[in-house]
């Protein structure tokens, strides 16, 4: 007979596996340090591609990309502080959650991301956004980095890793100019409209004479501090 402790453990595992949004299948993602779960094989493959592209971009811009984290593609909406979101990163557990592509499509019917329909390439960019948070966390050298510094990096990486045609379509939907001065990269812009913040951040980044140096400035000092 199965003893009581083992029976309770078995019941707990069954409940976990059958819980809504739980992704039980581990994907063989060929990226060291990354553990990815998805119930949809195509989603898992696309997410792995997004991880690889994100790490390649960030490595090329001076980031160490040896962070270890887990990604769970969940079949349910995600929310943060009561607002529906396209991904979350838990810095305490080094854990990323992104809605599955089919779930993201449903979410996009309510809130079109960047004024666009949800395509697989756009969905991959939300994976890239959360991965960028995980990598940035391992690279910050300032205590308690600001939310706007974190989001600047994540949004720049998200837009930079989009296919060129999709990136141009996205940018063409926004007339907002780049941040004029780094003091404008603040929580007010971020809270008013995160997507406008994203576009302004990307345009500011590509206008830098040395974008990699600006990334390092974000990682090593606070915005607006003396150079």
C-alpha contacts under 8 A as a table, 3 or more apart, distances in Angstrom:
res1	aa1	res2	aa2	distance
2	X	6	X	6.24
2	X	7	X	6.10
3	X	6	X	5.48
3	X	7	X	6.15
4	X	7	X	5.02
4	X	8	X	6.14
5	X	8	X	5.27
5	X	9	X	6.25
6	X	9	X	5.02
6	X	10	X	6.13
7	X	10	X	5.10
7	X	11	X	6.26
8	X	11	X	5.11
8	X	12	X	6.17
9	X	12	X	5.08
9	X	13	X	6.23
10	X	13	X	5.19
10	X	14	X	6.23
11	X	14	X	5.13
11	X	15	X	6.18
12	X	15	X	5.15
12	X	16	X	6.19
13	X	16	X	5.04
13	X	17	X	6.14
14	X	17	X	5.21
14	X	18	X	6.18
15	X	18	X	5.25
15	X	19	X	5.85
16	X	19	X	5.11
16	X	22	X	7.21
17	X	22	X	6.31
17	X	23	X	7.72
17	X	24	X	6.26
18	X	22	X	6.94
19	X	22	X	5.61
20	X	75	X	7.28
20	X	76	X	7.32
21	X	74	X	4.68
21	X	75	X	4.48
21	X	76	X	5.35
22	X	74	X	6.12
22	X	75	X	7.35
23	X	26	X	7.99
23	X	37	X	5.59
23	X	38	X	5.00
23	X	39	X	5.30
23	X	72	X	6.49
23	X	73	X	6.52
23	X	74	X	6.06
23	X	75	X	7.81
24	X	37	X	6.46
24	X	38	X	6.75
24	X	39	X	6.41
25	X	37	X	5.38
25	X	38	X	5.49
25	X	39	X	5.58
26	X	35	X	7.45
26	X	36	X	5.86
26	X	37	X	4.39
26	X	38	X	6.44
27	X	35	X	7.58
27	X	36	X	5.51
27	X	37	X	5.57
27	X	38	X	6.60
27	X	41	X	7.62
27	X	44	X	6.11
27	X	45	X	7.75
28	X	36	X	7.63
29	X	34	X	7.15
29	X	35	X	7.09
29	X	36	X	6.70
29	X	44	X	7.94
29	X	45	X	7.52
29	X	48	X	5.60
30	X	48	X	7.51
31	X	34	X	5.76
31	X	48	X	7.64
31	X	51	X	7.79
31	X	52	X	6.88
32	X	66	X	7.82
32	X	68	X	7.89
33	X	66	X	7.04
33	X	67	X	6.70
33	X	68	X	4.42
33	X	69	X	6.52
34	X	68	X	5.74
34	X	69	X	5.38
34	X	70	X	5.80
34	X	71	X	7.50
35	X	69	X	6.52
35	X	70	X	4.64
35	X	71	X	6.18
36	X	44	X	7.30
36	X	48	X	7.90
36	X	70	X	5.75
36	X	71	X	4.65
36	X	72	X	5.91
36	X	73	X	7.84
37	X	44	X	7.11
37	X	71	X	6.28
37	X	72	X	4.89
37	X	73	X	6.19
38	X	41	X	6.80
38	X	43	X	6.87
38	X	44	X	5.51
38	X	72	X	6.35
38	X	73	X	5.14
38	X	74	X	7.19
38	X	100	X	7.95
39	X	44	X	7.86
39	X	73	X	7.70
40	X	43	X	5.29
40	X	44	X	6.27
40	X	100	X	7.98
41	X	44	X	5.10
41	X	45	X	6.26
42	X	45	X	5.10
42	X	46	X	6.14
43	X	46	X	5.16
43	X	47	X	6.00
43	X	73	X	7.86
43	X	100	X	6.81
43	X	101	X	6.61
44	X	47	X	5.10
44	X	48	X	6.18
44	X	73	X	7.76
45	X	48	X	5.17
45	X	49	X	6.33
46	X	49	X	5.04
46	X	50	X	6.27
46	X	120	X	7.99
46	X	124	X	6.72
47	X	50	X	4.97
47	X	51	X	6.21
47	X	124	X	6.13
47	X	127	X	6.44
48	X	51	X	5.03
48	X	52	X	6.24
49	X	52	X	5.14
49	X	53	X	6.23
50	X	53	X	5.14
50	X	54	X	6.04
50	X	124	X	5.55
50	X	125	X	7.02
50	X	127	X	6.42
50	X	128	X	5.76
51	X	54	X	5.12
51	X	55	X	6.16
51	X	127	X	7.15
51	X	128	X	6.15
51	X	131	X	6.72
52	X	55	X	5.30
52	X	56	X	6.11
53	X	56	X	5.12
53	X	57	X	6.18
53	X	128	X	7.92
53	X	161	X	6.81
54	X	57	X	5.23
54	X	58	X	6.17
54	X	128	X	5.60
54	X	131	X	7.15
54	X	132	X	6.95
54	X	157	X	6.95
54	X	161	X	6.76
55	X	58	X	5.14
55	X	59	X	5.84
55	X	65	X	6.10
56	X	59	X	5.16
56	X	60	X	6.15
57	X	60	X	5.15
57	X	61	X	6.49
57	X	157	X	7.52
57	X	161	X	7.40
58	X	61	X	5.02
58	X	62	X	6.54
58	X	63	X	5.37
58	X	64	X	7.79
58	X	65	X	7.26
58	X	132	X	7.90
58	X	157	X	7.59
59	X	62	X	5.40
59	X	63	X	4.94
59	X	64	X	6.20
59	X	65	X	6.18
60	X	63	X	7.35
61	X	211	X	7.83
61	X	212	X	5.03
61	X	215	X	7.65
62	X	212	X	6.47
62	X	216	X	7.55
63	X	135	X	7.61
63	X	136	X	7.68
63	X	139	X	6.64
64	X	67	X	7.74
64	X	135	X	7.46
64	X	138	X	7.77
64	X	139	X	6.65
65	X	135	X	6.07
66	X	135	X	7.84
67	X	134	X	7.04
67	X	135	X	5.88
67	X	138	X	6.28
68	X	94	X	7.28
69	X	94	X	4.89
69	X	95	X	5.73
69	X	96	X	7.45
69	X	134	X	7.22
70	X	94	X	6.47
70	X	95	X	4.85
70	X	96	X	6.00
71	X	95	X	6.01
71	X	96	X	4.60
71	X	97	X	5.80
71	X	98	X	7.58
72	X	95	X	7.75
72	X	96	X	6.18
72	X	97	X	4.90
72	X	98	X	6.51
73	X	97	X	5.86
73	X	98	X	5.02
73	X	99	X	5.45
73	X	100	X	5.20
74	X	77	X	7.96
74	X	97	X	6.72
74	X	98	X	6.19
74	X	99	X	4.85
74	X	100	X	5.42
75	X	99	X	5.86
75	X	100	X	5.40
75	X	102	X	7.83
75	X	103	X	5.93
76	X	99	X	6.18
76	X	100	X	7.63
76	X	103	X	6.19
77	X	84	X	7.01
77	X	85	X	7.71
77	X	99	X	6.23
77	X	103	X	6.66
77	X	104	X	7.65
77	X	107	X	7.14
78	X	84	X	5.68
78	X	85	X	5.53
78	X	86	X	6.68
78	X	87	X	6.81
78	X	88	X	7.73
78	X	98	X	7.68
78	X	99	X	6.88
79	X	82	X	5.75
79	X	83	X	5.06
79	X	84	X	4.11
79	X	85	X	5.19
80	X	83	X	5.22
80	X	84	X	6.41
80	X	85	X	6.53
80	X	88	X	7.90
85	X	88	X	7.46
86	X	98	X	6.17
86	X	99	X	6.51
86	X	104	X	7.12
86	X	126	X	6.50
87	X	96	X	7.27
87	X	97	X	5.58
87	X	98	X	4.38
87	X	99	X	6.74
87	X	126	X	6.61
87	X	127	X	7.33
87	X	130	X	6.55
88	X	96	X	5.69
88	X	97	X	5.29
88	X	98	X	6.62
88	X	130	X	6.55
89	X	94	X	7.09
89	X	95	X	5.76
89	X	96	X	4.49
89	X	97	X	6.56
89	X	130	X	5.96
89	X	133	X	7.06
89	X	134	X	7.24
90	X	93	X	5.61
90	X	94	X	5.63
90	X	95	X	5.14
90	X	96	X	6.35
91	X	94	X	4.90
91	X	95	X	6.87
91	X	134	X	7.20
91	X	137	X	7.63
92	X	95	X	7.85
94	X	134	X	6.83
96	X	130	X	6.52
96	X	131	X	7.53
98	X	126	X	7.49
98	X	127	X	6.62
99	X	102	X	7.95
99	X	103	X	5.69
99	X	104	X	5.65
100	X	103	X	5.14
100	X	104	X	6.03
101	X	104	X	4.93
101	X	105	X	6.18
101	X	120	X	7.05
101	X	123	X	6.61
102	X	105	X	5.12
102	X	106	X	6.58
103	X	106	X	5.16
103	X	107	X	6.32
104	X	107	X	4.93
104	X	108	X	6.04
104	X	118	X	7.11
104	X	123	X	7.36
105	X	108	X	5.01
105	X	109	X	6.55
105	X	117	X	7.99
105	X	118	X	5.61
105	X	119	X	7.98
106	X	109	X	5.33
106	X	110	X	7.14
107	X	110	X	5.40
107	X	111	X	6.23
107	X	112	X	7.67
108	X	111	X	4.79
108	X	112	X	4.36
108	X	113	X	6.21
108	X	117	X	6.72
108	X	118	X	6.07
109	X	112	X	6.04
112	X	115	X	5.12
112	X	116	X	5.54
112	X	117	X	5.96
112	X	118	X	7.19
113	X	116	X	5.59
113	X	117	X	6.97
113	X	118	X	7.00
114	X	170	X	6.63
114	X	173	X	7.86
114	X	195	X	6.23
115	X	170	X	7.79
115	X	173	X	7.18
116	X	170	X	7.35
118	X	122	X	6.12
118	X	123	X	6.50
119	X	122	X	5.16
119	X	123	X	6.10
120	X	123	X	4.93
120	X	124	X	6.17
121	X	124	X	5.07
121	X	125	X	6.55
121	X	162	X	6.98
121	X	163	X	7.40
122	X	125	X	5.11
122	X	126	X	6.99
122	X	162	X	7.16
122	X	166	X	7.94
123	X	126	X	5.42
123	X	127	X	6.94
124	X	127	X	5.12
124	X	128	X	6.35
125	X	128	X	4.80
125	X	129	X	6.16
125	X	158	X	5.08
125	X	159	X	7.13
125	X	161	X	6.99
125	X	162	X	6.43
126	X	129	X	4.91
126	X	130	X	6.52
126	X	158	X	6.73
127	X	130	X	5.44
127	X	131	X	6.23
128	X	131	X	5.07
128	X	132	X	6.02
128	X	154	X	7.74
128	X	157	X	6.93
128	X	158	X	5.50
128	X	161	X	7.71
129	X	132	X	5.18
129	X	133	X	6.63
129	X	154	X	4.84
129	X	155	X	6.18
129	X	157	X	6.52
129	X	158	X	4.98
130	X	133	X	5.11
130	X	134	X	6.62
130	X	154	X	6.96
131	X	134	X	5.11
131	X	135	X	6.29
131	X	154	X	7.99
132	X	135	X	5.13
132	X	136	X	5.88
132	X	153	X	7.03
132	X	154	X	5.05
132	X	157	X	6.66
132	X	158	X	7.96
133	X	136	X	5.09
133	X	137	X	6.07
133	X	150	X	6.51
133	X	151	X	7.72
133	X	153	X	7.62
133	X	154	X	5.81
134	X	137	X	5.25
134	X	138	X	6.74
135	X	138	X	5.37
135	X	139	X	6.56
136	X	139	X	5.00
136	X	140	X	6.11
136	X	150	X	7.09
136	X	153	X	7.48
136	X	219	X	7.77
137	X	140	X	5.63
139	X	219	X	6.54
140	X	143	X	7.80
140	X	145	X	7.05
140	X	218	X	7.93
140	X	219	X	4.49
140	X	220	X	6.36
141	X	219	X	5.71
141	X	220	X	4.94
141	X	221	X	7.55
142	X	145	X	5.83
142	X	219	X	6.70
142	X	220	X	5.62
142	X	221	X	6.08
142	X	222	X	7.37
145	X	149	X	6.75
145	X	150	X	7.12
145	X	219	X	7.99
145	X	222	X	7.56
146	X	149	X	5.30
146	X	150	X	6.45
146	X	222	X	7.88
147	X	150	X	5.08
147	X	151	X	6.07
147	X	187	X	7.32
148	X	151	X	5.00
148	X	152	X	5.85
148	X	185	X	6.57
148	X	186	X	5.69
148	X	187	X	5.78
148	X	190	X	6.88
149	X	152	X	5.10
149	X	153	X	6.42
149	X	185	X	7.77
149	X	218	X	6.31
149	X	223	X	7.70
150	X	153	X	5.47
150	X	154	X	6.27
151	X	154	X	4.92
151	X	155	X	5.83
151	X	198	X	7.97
152	X	155	X	5.40
152	X	156	X	6.05
152	X	185	X	7.81
152	X	197	X	7.94
152	X	198	X	6.93
152	X	201	X	5.89
152	X	202	X	7.97
153	X	156	X	5.24
153	X	157	X	6.16
153	X	215	X	7.45
154	X	157	X	5.25
154	X	158	X	6.08
155	X	158	X	4.88
155	X	159	X	6.17
155	X	198	X	5.18
155	X	199	X	7.98
155	X	201	X	7.23
155	X	202	X	7.12
156	X	159	X	5.38
156	X	160	X	5.85
156	X	198	X	6.85
156	X	201	X	6.38
156	X	202	X	4.90
156	X	205	X	7.24
157	X	160	X	5.03
157	X	161	X	6.05
158	X	161	X	5.64
158	X	162	X	6.77
159	X	162	X	5.42
159	X	167	X	6.50
159	X	202	X	6.96
160	X	167	X	7.67
160	X	202	X	7.62
162	X	166	X	6.43
162	X	167	X	5.51
163	X	166	X	5.46
163	X	167	X	6.01
164	X	167	X	5.04
164	X	168	X	6.19
165	X	168	X	5.25
165	X	169	X	6.28
166	X	169	X	5.04
166	X	170	X	6.14
167	X	170	X	5.14
167	X	171	X	6.20
168	X	171	X	5.15
168	X	172	X	6.00
169	X	172	X	5.16
169	X	173	X	6.63
170	X	173	X	5.43
170	X	174	X	7.35
171	X	174	X	5.53
171	X	175	X	7.87
171	X	199	X	6.86
172	X	175	X	7.08
174	X	196	X	7.47
174	X	199	X	7.38
176	X	196	X	6.94
176	X	199	X	7.25
176	X	200	X	6.44
177	X	200	X	5.87
177	X	203	X	7.06
178	X	199	X	7.38
178	X	200	X	4.24
178	X	201	X	6.38
178	X	202	X	7.37
178	X	203	X	4.73
178	X	204	X	4.57
179	X	182	X	6.75
179	X	184	X	6.07
179	X	185	X	6.85
179	X	200	X	5.46
179	X	201	X	6.46
179	X	203	X	7.53
179	X	204	X	5.45
180	X	184	X	7.02
180	X	204	X	7.48
181	X	184	X	5.65
181	X	185	X	7.60
182	X	185	X	5.29
182	X	223	X	6.49
182	X	224	X	6.46
183	X	186	X	6.67
183	X	223	X	6.67
183	X	224	X	5.64
184	X	189	X	7.60
185	X	189	X	7.12
185	X	201	X	7.65
185	X	223	X	7.79
186	X	189	X	5.93
186	X	190	X	6.59
187	X	190	X	4.87
187	X	191	X	5.96
188	X	191	X	5.29
188	X	192	X	6.11
189	X	192	X	5.22
189	X	193	X	6.36
189	X	194	X	7.24
189	X	196	X	7.82
189	X	197	X	5.92
190	X	193	X	5.72
190	X	194	X	4.82
190	X	196	X	7.92
190	X	197	X	5.44
191	X	194	X	6.20
193	X	196	X	5.40
193	X	197	X	6.27
194	X	197	X	4.88
194	X	198	X	6.11
195	X	198	X	4.89
195	X	199	X	6.37
196	X	199	X	5.18
196	X	200	X	6.11
197	X	200	X	5.19
197	X	201	X	5.94
198	X	201	X	5.09
198	X	202	X	6.18
199	X	202	X	5.17
199	X	203	X	6.17
200	X	203	X	5.23
200	X	204	X	6.01
201	X	204	X	5.04
201	X	205	X	6.05
202	X	205	X	5.02
202	X	206	X	6.27
203	X	206	X	5.40
203	X	207	X	6.22
204	X	207	X	5.22
204	X	208	X	6.61
205	X	208	X	5.45
205	X	211	X	5.91
205	X	214	X	7.78
206	X	211	X	6.59
207	X	211	X	7.81
208	X	211	X	5.15
208	X	214	X	7.47
210	X	213	X	5.49
210	X	214	X	6.74
211	X	214	X	5.14
211	X	215	X	6.40
212	X	215	X	5.11
212	X	216	X	6.38
213	X	216	X	5.06
213	X	217	X	6.21
214	X	217	X	4.87
214	X	218	X	6.34
215	X	218	X	5.16
215	X	219	X	6.37
216	X	219	X	4.96
216	X	220	X	6.04
217	X	220	X	5.24
217	X	221	X	5.69
217	X	222	X	7.77
218	X	221	X	5.75
218	X	222	X	6.44
218	X	223	X	6.70
221	X	225	X	6.90
222	X	225	X	5.61
